[in-house]
Every structure is written in C-alpha cells, then in structure tokens.
Amino acid sequence: MIINNDCLVYMDTIETNFIDSIVTDPPYELKFMGNKWDSTGIAFNISTWEKCHRVLKPGGFLLAFGCPKNIHRMVCAIEDAGFIIKDEIFYIYGTGMPHGQNIGKAIKSKFTTDTSNNYNDFHTQLKPATEVIVVAQKPISERTYAENVIKWGTGAFNIGACRIHLNKLGDNSGGRFPSNIILDEITATLADKIYGNHKSGTNCYRTKEGTFFDHGGLGKAGDKQITYGDEGGISRFFYCSKASKSEKNMGCENLPKGNNHVTVKPISLMRYLVKLVTPYNGIVLDPFMGSGTTGIACILEGFGFIGIEKELEYFNIAKARLSKVKEDI
C-alpha cells in the first residue's frame, strides 16, 4: 500500500505496535540541488521518530540513511525519540562526484597572482563516497530477546537470509556472517585490484575451548567458528551494485521526466536491508518512500509494505515502478 500524504499526518492513523520494521531514506537536510523537501528539518525532528517508535513493534528495527556530515543530528533525534542505537552500516561507493571549490583557481581569478600556483590542487571538500545507515531498535517489551521474538516476531537480525555467498561452500553452506560495511561494484573492483587475492585459512570448524584473553579457543566447549578456506579479493565480503539507469526508470517510460528522483537506491541494497531486519511475512514501513525502491524490495522478498510520499511527482514515479514489478512477477 502506498499513500500520497505527509508522513507526520498519516503515521497517526497507523495502529500502535503494528509495523515490523522501518527502512527509509529520509531527506539529508542539505538543500540538495535546491529541493525544498531536503531542507525542512524533518529528519532532525524528534517527533518524526517518535511517530515511528509508536507504530513499530517492540524489538523492531529502524534503518535510516543519512549523510556523514550531519547524520549525528538525526541519530540524536532518533535516540531521543526512545530508540536504542545498535550500529551503523556504511555503504561505500566509487561514483561520487567531487564538489567544492578549487582554491588555486579562485585565487587566480580574484587576485590574478602567481601565488595561486601554490594552491593549484587545494580544494574545500573531499569526494563523497559513503552513505551511513543508522541501525536503531525499539526496546523490547519482554524480559529477553527470545521471549520478545516469540511474542512479536521482532528483536533479532535475520542473519541466515543475509549471509555473504561463498565461491567455495565446502561443508559450510551458511556463508559469511554479514557485517556493517557494504561496497558497490566499482569500489569492490578497485579494492580487489589493490589488495589482490588472499586465502582465508583452511576450510574447517573450530571448537576448541578457551577464553577471549588467551586466544586459545572460542569461550566454552562446543562453540563453533567457521573458517571457510576460500580465496579471492575483498569483494567476497561486502558487495552491492549501484542502481543502473534501466533499473531507475523501470516502469517510468511513459512519465514526462522518467524517474528524476535524485537519490535512487539500488534494489539489491534495499532487498538486503529489508531481509536483514524484517521477520518472515512482516510489514515494512517507509515514511519517505521517494521513488519506491524499498517497496520494490518488499515485493520481491515477499514482505508487506506501507510507503508514504508527500511529493506527488515522486509518488507517481513510485506507483509506476511498483506496478511494473508486480506485472513482472
């Protein structure tokens, strides 16, 4: 279900403790490309996240994208709304465009002096290559996480659905434990080229008893640690391709501007994220739906979806993209 409305208004109509997870890409509050929707302060507003907190089931997770330079303000608002900050996931990509000012050129233009040569490659900003995803959790209502999962279905990450695929499975068919770093294909390729091919030990289970301090084992007898014994580059561990032009415009062929949303996330990334934090048959809420990628991910993974988008232009884009996905299934 998708709704063209202000999320602060519509969330008041959702039942308390109804939503299983919230996965969203709110405005970064950067006034990006002069867009008014990116300068309202809504992502830094405690009441925004209080409304999310109310509708989310106890133990449910909130994943919210943010910009490294000001994400601390959103994190504080989320925490002040009653959430526990569990972690941050870093999505690292190689296609960011450098911004800012070349100081050497600015000096030469303004002062027409040769001293500008000393600053020819001085700039005011670094190239952006990271988006941060806040991982927050509504406190559990039961005594233990296990009891909370039994009552609500929420409270734990679905690691099994998100393990990193192995080139050589051997006896360890589960795959690698997912981490809090995700690379795009360009960064992964560069990293593989720089750091080369490495072998990860031998393919075995370790079960030796020991302690954390003496490194002699894993804690107590019977504890297991898998060594996969495969080889390759760093991309074995973290990988997600960027959204292609065809992926962005899927279903939007008849719209006047196609999909002109400026922050379209990759479908593969959103599929991974909704799987990580949503119980089977759960309902995902996206209060800032944008062009609908979270909804597409939910359809493909079999989750229920409630998407809210205030801007009619983007709502229509999301509607077209979601309709296309439903047709193709």
TORLUM-332191 format. One record per residue (C-alpha): residue number from 1; residue in one letter; chain; x, y, z. Coordinates in steps of 0.1 Angstrom, whole numbers, padded with zeros to 4 digits, always signed. Example, Ala and Ser with C-alpha at 12.3 -4.5 7.8 and 13.67 -1.06 7.14 Angstrom:
2
vexvo_bami_bafi_X_Y_Z
1_A_A_+0123_-0045_+0078 $
2_S_A_+0137_-0011_+0071 $
//
This chain:
329
vexvo_bami_bafi_X_Y_Z
1_M_A_+0000_+0000_+0000 $
2_I_A_+0013_+0034_-0009 $
3_I_A_+0000_+0068_+0002 $
4_N_A_+0004_+0103_-0011 $
5_N_A_+0005_+0122_+0021 $
6_D_A_+0026_+0139_+0048 $
7_C_A_+0041_+0110_+0068 $
8_L_A_+0037_+0131_+0100 $
9_V_A_+0000_+0131_+0093 $
10_Y_A_-0005_+0096_+0080 $
11_M_A_+0015_+0078_+0107 $
12_D_A_-0010_+0089_+0133 $
13_T_A_-0036_+0067_+0116 $
14_I_A_-0014_+0035_+0119 $
15_E_A_-0021_+0012_+0148 $
16_T_A_+0004_+0012_+0177 $
17_N_A_+0029_-0017_+0176 $
18_F_A_+0017_-0027_+0141 $
19_I_A_+0049_-0023_+0119 $
20_D_A_+0076_-0050_+0119 $
21_S_A_+0104_-0028_+0105 $
22_I_A_+0111_+0006_+0092 $
23_V_A_+0135_+0010_+0063 $
24_T_A_+0137_+0045_+0049 $
25_D_A_+0158_+0072_+0031 $
26_P_A_+0148_+0105_+0047 $
27_P_A_+0158_+0139_+0034 $
28_Y_A_+0195_+0146_+0042 $
29_E_A_+0187_+0183_+0050 $
30_L_A_+0214_+0196_+0027 $
31_K_A_+0192_+0217_+0004 $
32_F_A_+0204_+0193_-0023 $
33_M_A_+0200_+0209_-0058 $
34_G_A_+0177_+0235_-0043 $
35_N_A_+0150_+0210_-0034 $
36_K_A_+0126_+0223_-0008 $
37_W_A_+0119_+0188_+0005 $
38_D_A_+0156_+0185_+0015 $
39_S_A_+0156_+0215_+0038 $
40_T_A_+0126_+0211_+0061 $
41_G_A_+0144_+0197_+0091 $
42_I_A_+0121_+0167_+0093 $
43_A_A_+0149_+0142_+0097 $
44_F_A_+0162_+0161_+0127 $
45_N_A_+0128_+0164_+0143 $
46_I_A_+0123_+0142_+0174 $
47_S_A_+0086_+0140_+0168 $
48_T_A_+0092_+0123_+0134 $
49_W_A_+0109_+0094_+0150 $
50_E_A_+0085_+0093_+0180 $
51_K_A_+0058_+0086_+0155 $
52_C_A_+0079_+0058_+0140 $
53_H_A_+0086_+0045_+0175 $
54_R_A_+0049_+0043_+0183 $
55_V_A_+0039_+0022_+0153 $
56_L_A_+0069_-0001_+0154 $
57_K_A_+0066_-0034_+0173 $
58_P_A_+0088_-0038_+0204 $
59_G_A_+0122_-0050_+0193 $
60_G_A_+0115_-0038_+0158 $
61_F_A_+0144_-0022_+0138 $
62_L_A_+0146_+0012_+0121 $
63_L_A_+0171_+0016_+0093 $
64_A_A_+0176_+0052_+0081 $
65_F_A_+0200_+0065_+0056 $
66_G_A_+0219_+0097_+0063 $
67_C_A_+0248_+0120_+0052 $
68_P_A_+0281_+0117_+0071 $
69_K_A_+0284_+0154_+0077 $
70_N_A_+0252_+0158_+0096 $
71_I_A_+0239_+0123_+0105 $
72_H_A_+0248_+0130_+0141 $
73_R_A_+0218_+0153_+0143 $
74_M_A_+0194_+0126_+0130 $
75_V_A_+0210_+0099_+0153 $
76_C_A_+0204_+0122_+0183 $
77_A_A_+0168_+0127_+0173 $
78_I_A_+0162_+0090_+0168 $
79_E_A_+0178_+0082_+0202 $
80_D_A_+0158_+0110_+0220 $
81_A_A_+0126_+0095_+0205 $
82_G_A_+0132_+0063_+0225 $
83_F_A_+0152_+0041_+0202 $
84_I_A_+0184_+0022_+0210 $
85_I_A_+0212_+0029_+0186 $
86_K_A_+0225_-0005_+0177 $
87_D_A_+0250_+0001_+0149 $
88_E_A_+0257_+0020_+0117 $
89_I_A_+0261_+0004_+0083 $
90_F_A_+0284_+0020_+0058 $
91_Y_A_+0275_+0019_+0021 $
92_I_A_+0308_+0027_+0003 $
93_Y_A_+0307_+0036_-0034 $
94_G_A_+0331_+0048_-0061 $
95_T_A_+0309_+0070_-0082 $
96_G_A_+0306_+0101_-0060 $
97_M_A_+0313_+0134_-0077 $
98_P_A_+0338_+0159_-0060 $
99_H_A_+0322_+0192_-0051 $
100_G_A_+0335_+0224_-0035 $
101_Q_A_+0359_+0250_-0048 $
102_N_A_+0394_+0248_-0063 $
103_I_A_+0413_+0274_-0042 $
104_G_A_+0441_+0278_-0067 $
105_K_A_+0416_+0288_-0095 $
106_A_A_+0397_+0310_-0071 $
107_I_A_+0428_+0329_-0061 $
108_K_A_+0439_+0333_-0097 $
109_S_A_+0405_+0346_-0107 $
110_K_A_+0402_+0371_-0079 $
111_F_A_+0437_+0383_-0074 $
112_T_A_+0454_+0374_-0107 $
113_T_A_+0486_+0365_-0089 $
114_D_A_+0512_+0337_-0094 $
115_T_A_+0509_+0327_-0058 $
116_S_A_+0478_+0307_-0069 $
117_N_A_+0503_+0281_-0082 $
118_N_A_+0510_+0270_-0046 $
119_Y_A_+0473_+0261_-0042 $
120_N_A_+0465_+0246_-0076 $
121_D_A_+0453_+0213_-0061 $
122_F_A_+0438_+0227_-0028 $
123_H_A_+0400_+0221_-0025 $
124_T_A_+0373_+0229_+0001 $
125_Q_A_+0357_+0194_+0002 $
126_L_A_+0365_+0157_-0002 $
127_K_A_+0349_+0135_-0027 $
128_P_A_+0317_+0119_-0012 $
129_A_A_+0319_+0081_-0012 $
130_T_A_+0299_+0069_+0018 $
131_E_A_+0263_+0068_+0029 $
132_V_A_+0256_+0059_+0065 $
133_I_A_+0226_+0038_+0076 $
134_V_A_+0216_+0042_+0112 $
135_V_A_+0206_+0009_+0128 $
136_A_A_+0182_+0016_+0157 $
137_Q_A_+0159_-0006_+0177 $
138_K_A_+0127_-0001_+0197 $
139_P_A_+0133_-0015_+0231 $
140_I_A_+0119_-0050_+0237 $
141_S_A_+0088_-0054_+0259 $
142_E_A_+0097_-0088_+0273 $
143_R_A_+0124_-0100_+0297 $
144_T_A_+0146_-0115_+0270 $
145_Y_A_+0151_-0112_+0232 $
146_A_A_+0139_-0148_+0228 $
147_E_A_+0106_-0141_+0246 $
148_N_A_+0102_-0109_+0226 $
149_V_A_+0107_-0127_+0193 $
150_I_A_+0081_-0154_+0204 $
151_K_A_+0055_-0127_+0212 $
152_W_A_+0061_-0101_+0185 $
153_G_A_+0083_-0118_+0159 $
154_T_A_+0108_-0089_+0162 $
155_G_A_+0140_-0083_+0180 $
156_A_A_+0167_-0101_+0160 $
157_F_A_+0185_-0097_+0127 $
158_N_A_+0178_-0124_+0101 $
159_I_A_+0215_-0133_+0096 $
160_G_A_+0207_-0165_+0077 $
161_A_A_+0189_-0146_+0049 $
162_C_A_+0218_-0122_+0046 $
163_R_A_+0250_-0143_+0048 $
164_I_A_+0275_-0135_+0021 $
165_H_A_+0276_-0161_-0006 $
166_L_A_+0308_-0182_-0009 $
167_N_A_+0326_-0192_-0041 $
168_K_A_+0336_-0225_-0025 $
169_L_A_+0310_-0236_+0000 $
170_G_A_+0325_-0269_+0011 $
171_D_A_+0307_-0281_+0042 $
172_N_A_+0299_-0246_+0053 $
173_S_A_+0268_-0238_+0033 $
174_G_A_+0257_-0209_+0055 $
175_G_A_+0280_-0183_+0040 $
176_R_A_+0299_-0155_+0057 $
177_F_A_+0283_-0135_+0086 $
178_P_A_+0272_-0101_+0073 $
179_S_A_+0290_-0070_+0085 $
180_N_A_+0283_-0033_+0088 $
181_I_A_+0302_-0025_+0055 $
182_I_A_+0287_-0027_+0020 $
183_L_A_+0307_-0019_-0011 $
184_D_A_+0294_-0010_-0046 $
185_E_A_+0309_-0028_-0076 $
186_I_A_+0334_-0001_-0085 $
187_T_A_+0348_+0001_-0050 $
188_A_A_+0349_-0037_-0048 $
189_T_A_+0368_-0040_-0080 $
190_L_A_+0393_-0013_-0070 $
191_A_A_+0398_-0029_-0036 $
192_D_A_+0404_-0063_-0052 $
193_K_A_+0429_-0048_-0076 $
194_I_A_+0448_-0030_-0048 $
195_Y_A_+0448_-0057_-0022 $
196_G_A_+0449_-0087_-0045 $
197_N_A_+0440_-0123_-0039 $
198_H_A_+0440_-0138_-0004 $
199_K_A_+0433_-0172_+0011 $
200_S_A_+0411_-0173_+0042 $
201_G_A_+0428_-0201_+0062 $
202_T_A_+0416_-0237_+0058 $
203_N_A_+0380_-0250_+0054 $
204_C_A_+0371_-0262_+0089 $
205_Y_A_+0351_-0257_+0121 $
206_R_A_+0370_-0246_+0153 $
207_T_A_+0356_-0259_+0185 $
208_K_A_+0385_-0257_+0210 $
209_E_A_+0376_-0244_+0244 $
210_G_A_+0394_-0213_+0256 $
211_T_A_+0389_-0177_+0267 $
212_F_A_+0388_-0143_+0250 $
213_F_A_+0421_-0133_+0265 $
214_D_A_+0443_-0163_+0258 $
215_H_A_+0430_-0167_+0222 $
216_G_A_+0432_-0204_+0228 $
217_G_A_+0396_-0211_+0217 $
218_L_A_+0361_-0197_+0215 $
219_G_A_+0348_-0195_+0250 $
220_K_A_+0332_-0228_+0260 $
221_A_A_+0333_-0263_+0247 $
222_G_A_+0311_-0268_+0217 $
223_D_A_+0312_-0232_+0205 $
224_K_A_+0319_-0231_+0168 $
225_Q_A_+0337_-0207_+0145 $
226_I_A_+0338_-0214_+0108 $
227_T_A_+0370_-0209_+0087 $
228_Y_A_+0359_-0210_+0051 $
229_G_A_+0392_-0216_+0034 $
230_D_A_+0382_-0198_+0002 $
231_E_A_+0403_-0173_-0017 $
232_G_A_+0397_-0140_-0036 $
233_G_A_+0395_-0103_-0031 $
234_I_A_+0378_-0081_-0005 $
235_S_A_+0346_-0081_-0026 $
236_R_A_+0339_-0116_-0012 $
237_F_A_+0328_-0099_+0020 $
238_F_A_+0307_-0069_+0010 $
239_Y_A_+0291_-0062_-0023 $
240_C_A_+0261_-0044_-0038 $
241_S_A_+0258_-0029_-0073 $
242_K_A_+0247_+0007_-0079 $
243_A_A_+0213_+0014_-0095 $
244_S_A_+0216_+0014_-0133 $
245_K_A_+0197_+0038_-0155 $
246_S_A_+0173_+0010_-0166 $
247_E_A_+0167_+0000_-0130 $
248_K_A_+0158_+0036_-0120 $
249_N_A_+0135_+0041_-0150 $
250_M_A_+0117_+0007_-0148 $
251_G_A_+0080_+0013_-0154 $
252_C_A_+0086_+0051_-0158 $
253_E_A_+0088_+0051_-0196 $
254_N_A_+0055_+0069_-0200 $
255_L_A_+0062_+0096_-0174 $
256_P_A_+0072_+0130_-0187 $
257_K_A_+0106_+0131_-0169 $
258_G_A_+0111_+0094_-0162 $
259_N_A_+0125_+0087_-0128 $
260_N_A_+0141_+0121_-0119 $
261_H_A_+0145_+0114_-0082 $
262_V_A_+0180_+0124_-0072 $
263_T_A_+0187_+0098_-0045 $
264_V_A_+0175_+0064_-0060 $
265_K_A_+0189_+0035_-0040 $
266_P_A_+0199_+0001_-0056 $
267_I_A_+0172_-0025_-0055 $
268_S_A_+0198_-0051_-0044 $
269_L_A_+0208_-0030_-0014 $
270_M_A_+0172_-0025_-0003 $
271_R_A_+0164_-0062_-0007 $
272_Y_A_+0194_-0070_+0016 $
273_L_A_+0183_-0044_+0042 $
274_V_A_+0147_-0054_+0044 $
275_K_A_+0157_-0091_+0047 $
276_L_A_+0181_-0083_+0075 $
277_V_A_+0156_-0066_+0098 $
278_T_A_+0121_-0079_+0089 $
279_P_A_+0106_-0112_+0101 $
280_Y_A_+0090_-0136_+0076 $
281_N_A_+0057_-0122_+0063 $
282_G_A_+0064_-0089_+0082 $
283_I_A_+0052_-0054_+0072 $
284_V_A_+0078_-0028_+0063 $
285_L_A_+0071_+0009_+0066 $
286_D_A_+0089_+0036_+0046 $
287_P_A_+0078_+0071_+0057 $
288_F_A_+0099_+0087_+0030 $
289_M_A_+0092_+0065_+0000 $
290_G_A_+0107_+0086_-0027 $
291_S_A_+0107_+0066_-0060 $
292_G_A_+0097_+0034_-0042 $
293_T_A_+0128_+0012_-0041 $
294_T_A_+0121_+0000_-0006 $
295_G_A_+0086_-0011_-0019 $
296_I_A_+0101_-0029_-0048 $
297_A_A_+0124_-0048_-0025 $
298_C_A_+0095_-0058_-0003 $
299_I_A_+0075_-0071_-0032 $
300_L_A_+0105_-0092_-0044 $
301_E_A_+0112_-0105_-0009 $
302_G_A_+0075_-0112_+0000 $
303_F_A_+0071_-0086_+0027 $
304_G_A_+0041_-0064_+0032 $
305_F_A_+0047_-0027_+0025 $
306_I_A_+0034_+0007_+0035 $
307_G_A_+0050_+0036_+0017 $
308_I_A_+0043_+0073_+0023 $
309_E_A_+0054_+0100_+0000 $
310_K_A_+0044_+0137_+0003 $
311_E_A_+0056_+0149_-0032 $
312_L_A_+0031_+0139_-0058 $
313_E_A_+0057_+0137_-0086 $
314_Y_A_+0077_+0111_-0067 $
315_F_A_+0046_+0093_-0056 $
316_N_A_+0036_+0088_-0092 $
317_I_A_+0071_+0075_-0100 $
318_A_A_+0070_+0050_-0072 $
319_K_A_+0035_+0039_-0082 $
320_A_A_+0047_+0033_-0118 $
321_R_A_+0078_+0014_-0107 $
322_L_A_+0059_-0008_-0082 $
323_S_A_+0032_-0016_-0108 $
324_K_A_+0059_-0027_-0132 $
325_V_A_+0074_-0051_-0106 $
326_K_A_+0040_-0066_-0098 $
327_E_A_+0034_-0072_-0135 $
328_D_A_+0067_-0090_-0139 $
329_I_A_+0063_-0113_-0110 $
//
